């Protein structure tokens, strides 16, 4: 609060030795720095979310492997054979196709949401 009032006091003072448009240039510089700070915060938050997500997935896989003796290679070794049995899609293949479709639709919707939120955030 003190910084805001100090800034207002500086901007209210009119001295004769300041060049024309000094206040406007100063405010543009302040707004530019605020925008840079918000971009840095957004990037930092994105990196943190990605790092936490990767570490949670890695922790879950590690817990499954070490504590429950879950063998990933054995689980995923026969997927190509199970997906296509005699030229037709098996039940497992249908499930993978359905989940893939849902994942693709979700990714497209999330990308559109991000795009629209960015466009609405920009001033006209």
TIRO-400002 format. One record per residue (C-alpha): residue number from 1; residue in three letters; x negated, y negated, z negated. Coordinates in nm, 3 decimals. Each point is the difference from the previous one (the first is absolute). Layout:
N
{num=NUM; residu=ALA; xx=X; yy=Y; zz=Z}
...
% end
This chain:
124
{num=1; residu=UNK; xx=0.000; yy=0.000; zz=0.000}
{num=2; residu=UNK; xx=-0.287; yy=-0.236; zz=-0.078}
{num=3; residu=UNK; xx=-0.154; yy=0.069; zz=0.341}
{num=4; residu=UNK; xx=0.325; yy=-0.093; zz=0.173}
{num=5; residu=UNK; xx=0.029; yy=-0.329; zz=-0.188}
{num=6; residu=UNK; xx=-0.368; yy=-0.078; zz=0.060}
{num=7; residu=UNK; xx=0.044; yy=0.066; zz=0.370}
{num=8; residu=UNK; xx=0.307; yy=-0.222; zz=0.009}
{num=9; residu=UNK; xx=-0.185; yy=-0.279; zz=-0.178}
{num=10; residu=UNK; xx=-0.287; yy=0.018; zz=0.249}
{num=11; residu=UNK; xx=0.238; yy=-0.005; zz=0.295}
{num=12; residu=UNK; xx=0.205; yy=-0.289; zz=-0.144}
{num=13; residu=UNK; xx=-0.306; yy=-0.221; zz=-0.035}
{num=14; residu=UNK; xx=-0.047; yy=-0.215; zz=0.303}
{num=15; residu=UNK; xx=-0.344; yy=-0.144; zz=0.036}
{num=16; residu=UNK; xx=-0.110; yy=-0.215; zz=0.289}
{num=17; residu=UNK; xx=-0.312; yy=0.197; zz=0.087}
{num=18; residu=UNK; xx=0.178; yy=0.324; zz=0.099}
{num=19; residu=UNK; xx=0.041; yy=0.062; zz=0.373}
{num=20; residu=UNK; xx=0.341; yy=0.008; zz=0.163}
{num=21; residu=UNK; xx=0.170; yy=0.341; zz=-0.033}
{num=22; residu=UNK; xx=-0.225; yy=0.117; zz=-0.284}
{num=23; residu=UNK; xx=0.293; yy=0.122; zz=-0.211}
{num=24; residu=UNK; xx=0.145; yy=0.196; zz=0.291}
{num=25; residu=UNK; xx=-0.336; yy=0.159; zz=0.082}
{num=26; residu=UNK; xx=-0.051; yy=0.092; zz=-0.364}
{num=27; residu=UNK; xx=0.343; yy=0.164; zz=-0.022}
{num=28; residu=UNK; xx=-0.062; yy=0.191; zz=0.324}
{num=29; residu=UNK; xx=-0.326; yy=0.129; zz=-0.143}
{num=30; residu=UNK; xx=0.172; yy=0.103; zz=-0.324}
{num=31; residu=UNK; xx=0.275; yy=0.182; zz=0.191}
{num=32; residu=UNK; xx=-0.259; yy=0.175; zz=0.218}
{num=33; residu=UNK; xx=-0.188; yy=0.122; zz=-0.308}
{num=34; residu=UNK; xx=0.326; yy=0.121; zz=-0.158}
{num=35; residu=UNK; xx=0.083; yy=0.195; zz=0.317}
{num=36; residu=UNK; xx=-0.348; yy=0.158; zz=0.003}
{num=37; residu=UNK; xx=0.043; yy=0.100; zz=-0.364}
{num=38; residu=UNK; xx=0.337; yy=0.163; zz=0.069}
{num=39; residu=UNK; xx=-0.150; yy=0.193; zz=0.293}
{num=40; residu=UNK; xx=-0.285; yy=0.123; zz=-0.218}
{num=41; residu=UNK; xx=0.248; yy=0.109; zz=-0.267}
{num=42; residu=UNK; xx=0.212; yy=0.184; zz=0.258}
{num=43; residu=UNK; xx=-0.305; yy=0.182; zz=0.137}
{num=44; residu=UNK; xx=-0.120; yy=0.086; zz=-0.351}
{num=45; residu=UNK; xx=0.341; yy=0.140; zz=-0.091}
{num=46; residu=UNK; xx=0.011; yy=0.208; zz=0.318}
{num=47; residu=UNK; xx=-0.346; yy=0.144; zz=-0.068}
{num=48; residu=UNK; xx=0.094; yy=0.078; zz=-0.360}
{num=49; residu=UNK; xx=0.321; yy=0.177; zz=0.102}
{num=50; residu=UNK; xx=-0.187; yy=0.204; zz=0.260}
{num=51; residu=UNK; xx=-0.274; yy=0.094; zz=-0.247}
{num=52; residu=UNK; xx=0.248; yy=0.103; zz=-0.269}
{num=53; residu=UNK; xx=0.202; yy=0.203; zz=0.251}
{num=54; residu=UNK; xx=-0.306; yy=0.185; zz=0.127}
{num=55; residu=UNK; xx=-0.123; yy=0.066; zz=-0.352}
{num=56; residu=UNK; xx=0.342; yy=0.133; zz=-0.108}
{num=57; residu=UNK; xx=0.016; yy=0.236; zz=0.298}
{num=58; residu=UNK; xx=-0.357; yy=0.114; zz=-0.061}
{num=59; residu=UNK; xx=0.075; yy=0.055; zz=-0.368}
{num=60; residu=UNK; xx=0.309; yy=0.203; zz=0.078}
{num=61; residu=UNK; xx=-0.190; yy=0.217; zz=0.249}
{num=62; residu=UNK; xx=-0.284; yy=0.045; zz=-0.246}
{num=63; residu=UNK; xx=0.242; yy=0.100; zz=-0.277}
{num=64; residu=UNK; xx=0.173; yy=0.249; zz=0.230}
{num=65; residu=UNK; xx=-0.329; yy=0.152; zz=0.109}
{num=66; residu=UNK; xx=-0.177; yy=0.023; zz=-0.336}
{num=67; residu=UNK; xx=0.279; yy=0.054; zz=-0.249}
{num=68; residu=UNK; xx=0.250; yy=0.201; zz=0.201}
{num=69; residu=UNK; xx=-0.244; yy=0.182; zz=0.233}
{num=70; residu=UNK; xx=0.192; yy=-0.126; zz=0.300}
{num=71; residu=UNK; xx=-0.175; yy=0.097; zz=0.325}
{num=72; residu=UNK; xx=0.062; yy=-0.261; zz=0.269}
{num=73; residu=UNK; xx=-0.181; yy=0.192; zz=0.274}
{num=74; residu=UNK; xx=0.217; yy=0.305; zz=-0.051}
{num=75; residu=UNK; xx=0.315; yy=-0.213; zz=-0.002}
{num=76; residu=UNK; xx=-0.077; yy=-0.189; zz=0.322}
{num=77; residu=UNK; xx=-0.185; yy=0.272; zz=0.191}
{num=78; residu=UNK; xx=0.301; yy=0.138; zz=0.192}
{num=79; residu=UNK; xx=0.184; yy=-0.323; zz=0.082}
{num=80; residu=UNK; xx=-0.059; yy=0.006; zz=0.378}
{num=81; residu=UNK; xx=0.126; yy=0.360; zz=0.021}
{num=82; residu=UNK; xx=0.300; yy=-0.073; zz=-0.222}
{num=83; residu=UNK; xx=0.099; yy=-0.316; zz=0.186}
{num=84; residu=UNK; xx=0.051; yy=0.172; zz=0.334}
{num=85; residu=UNK; xx=0.113; yy=0.359; zz=-0.010}
{num=86; residu=UNK; xx=0.055; yy=0.156; zz=0.347}
{num=87; residu=UNK; xx=0.041; yy=-0.340; zz=0.166}
{num=88; residu=UNK; xx=0.284; yy=-0.113; zz=-0.225}
{num=89; residu=UNK; xx=-0.019; yy=-0.223; zz=-0.303}
{num=90; residu=UNK; xx=0.018; yy=0.205; zz=-0.319}
{num=91; residu=UNK; xx=0.165; yy=-0.116; zz=-0.322}
{num=92; residu=UNK; xx=-0.329; yy=-0.135; zz=-0.128}
{num=93; residu=UNK; xx=-0.055; yy=-0.184; zz=0.328}
{num=94; residu=UNK; xx=0.348; yy=-0.149; zz=-0.018}
{num=95; residu=UNK; xx=-0.069; yy=-0.122; zz=-0.354}
{num=96; residu=UNK; xx=-0.332; yy=-0.157; zz=0.107}
{num=97; residu=UNK; xx=0.166; yy=-0.162; zz=0.301}
{num=98; residu=UNK; xx=0.280; yy=-0.140; zz=-0.216}
{num=99; residu=UNK; xx=-0.236; yy=-0.133; zz=-0.266}
{num=100; residu=UNK; xx=-0.223; yy=-0.146; zz=0.270}
{num=101; residu=UNK; xx=0.300; yy=-0.177; zz=0.151}
{num=102; residu=UNK; xx=0.101; yy=-0.140; zz=-0.339}
{num=103; residu=UNK; xx=-0.359; yy=-0.113; zz=-0.071}
{num=104; residu=UNK; xx=-0.024; yy=-0.170; zz=0.340}
{num=105; residu=UNK; xx=0.331; yy=-0.179; zz=-0.048}
{num=106; residu=UNK; xx=-0.108; yy=-0.115; zz=-0.346}
{num=107; residu=UNK; xx=-0.331; yy=-0.134; zz=0.132}
{num=108; residu=UNK; xx=0.175; yy=-0.192; zz=0.279}
{num=109; residu=UNK; xx=0.249; yy=-0.150; zz=-0.245}
{num=110; residu=UNK; xx=-0.276; yy=-0.099; zz=-0.242}
{num=111; residu=UNK; xx=-0.198; yy=-0.164; zz=0.281}
{num=112; residu=UNK; xx=0.307; yy=-0.194; zz=0.114}
{num=113; residu=UNK; xx=0.072; yy=-0.107; zz=-0.358}
{num=114; residu=UNK; xx=-0.357; yy=-0.126; zz=-0.037}
{num=115; residu=UNK; xx=0.020; yy=-0.185; zz=0.332}
{num=116; residu=UNK; xx=0.330; yy=-0.169; zz=-0.083}
{num=117; residu=UNK; xx=-0.112; yy=-0.098; zz=-0.349}
{num=118; residu=UNK; xx=-0.314; yy=-0.162; zz=0.143}
{num=119; residu=UNK; xx=0.200; yy=-0.189; zz=0.263}
{num=120; residu=UNK; xx=0.254; yy=-0.124; zz=-0.252}
{num=121; residu=UNK; xx=-0.275; yy=-0.112; zz=-0.236}
{num=122; residu=UNK; xx=-0.156; yy=-0.232; zz=0.262}
{num=123; residu=UNK; xx=0.136; yy=-0.355; zz=0.008}
{num=124; residu=UNK; xx=0.157; yy=-0.113; zz=0.326}
% end
